[in-house]
Amino acid sequence: QVQLVESGGGLVQAGDSLRLACAASGRTLSTYTMGWFRQAPGKEREFVAAISRSGEYTRYADSVKGRFTISRDNAKNTANLQMNTLKPEDTAVYYCAAAVKSIWAQTIEYDYWGQGTQVTVSS
């Protein structure tokens, strides 16, 4: 069993940056693909980014490519999402998740989820 806890959300202005962190307990994260997802009010949860077990491979949604960077520190059992040049449409609850499958895993294939952290970007 893996417990995931997100932190780092908040209220920022358009163009600002935020760094989200995901801390894990219960099991080492090095055996899992890590992903970040988000869900805006009235919308379905959507994929944001994923990183492979070793950190060698990453994948991003087109909407965040070039602005967001996913990373991980297996020694510290953490995963992070650096978000730059934030836009109002980035406003959502952000979730980190862990999957046994690869970075191409679908949302439903992620095995463990955090509770989420709110990110609000004002215009």
Beta strands, then each sheet from edge to edge (+ up, - down):
strand 1: 3-7
strand 2: 10-13
strand 3: 18-25
strand 4: 33-39
strand 5: 46-51
strand 6: 58-60
strand 7: 68-73
strand 8: 78-83
strand 9: 92-99
strand 10: 112-113
strand 11: 117-122
sheet 1: 1+ 3- 8+ 7-
sheet 2: 2+ 11+ 9- 4+ 5- 6+
sheet 3: 2+ 11+ 9- 10+
end
